[in-house]
Amino acid sequence: MSVCEKHGKASERLVAFEGTDTGRRFLACAEPEGQNCGFVEWVDHQWPPTMQNALLKLWAMVEDSKSAR
């Protein structure tokens, strides 16, 4: 497990839920917002371009449905 270099603490395991990174796992600084140093290390490889395009279209559909409400 990676350690946040600034704080010397174990990183937090998270999953991205926006844009072309949706579903990708990553490690991040576990400090709360405002104290967080911004450390991020991706666990999963970047999605192939076809998957990224599909995710962009899906997120556009989500935004369209929000604005239609």
SVG drawing of the C-alpha trace seen along z (x, -y; Angstrom):
<svg xmlns="http://www.w3.org/2000/svg" viewBox="-38 -24 45 26">
<polyline fill="none" stroke="black" stroke-width="0.4" points="0.0,0.0 1.3,-3.5 1.9,-6.1 1.1,-9.8 4.6,-11.3 3.6,-14.6 1.6,-13.1 3.3,-9.8 0.0,-8.0 -1.5,-5.1 -3.5,-6.2 -7.2,-5.7 -8.6,-3.3 -11.3,-4.9 -13.1,-4.4 -13.7,-7.2 -17.3,-8.0 -17.1,-10.8 -16.0,-11.2 -13.7,-8.9 -12.2,-7.5 -15.5,-6.1 -14.9,-2.7 -11.1,-3.0 -9.6,-2.4 -7.1,-4.8 -5.2,-5.6 -5.5,-9.0 -4.4,-11.1 -6.6,-10.1 -6.6,-13.5 -9.9,-15.5 -10.7,-18.1 -8.7,-21.3 -5.8,-19.3 -5.5,-16.9 -2.2,-17.2 -3.7,-15.9 -1.7,-12.6 -3.3,-10.3 -2.0,-7.0 -4.0,-5.1 -4.4,-1.3 -6.1,-0.5 -4.7,-1.3 -6.5,-3.9 -9.5,-2.7 -9.1,-2.1 -10.4,-5.0 -13.6,-3.1 -14.5,-2.8 -13.6,-6.4 -15.9,-7.5 -18.8,-5.3 -18.3,-6.8 -18.4,-10.4 -21.6,-9.6 -23.2,-8.1 -22.2,-11.1 -23.6,-13.5 -26.9,-11.5 -26.8,-11.9 -26.3,-15.7 -29.1,-16.0 -31.5,-14.1 -30.6,-16.4 -31.2,-19.5 -34.5,-18.2 -35.9,-17.9"/>
</svg>
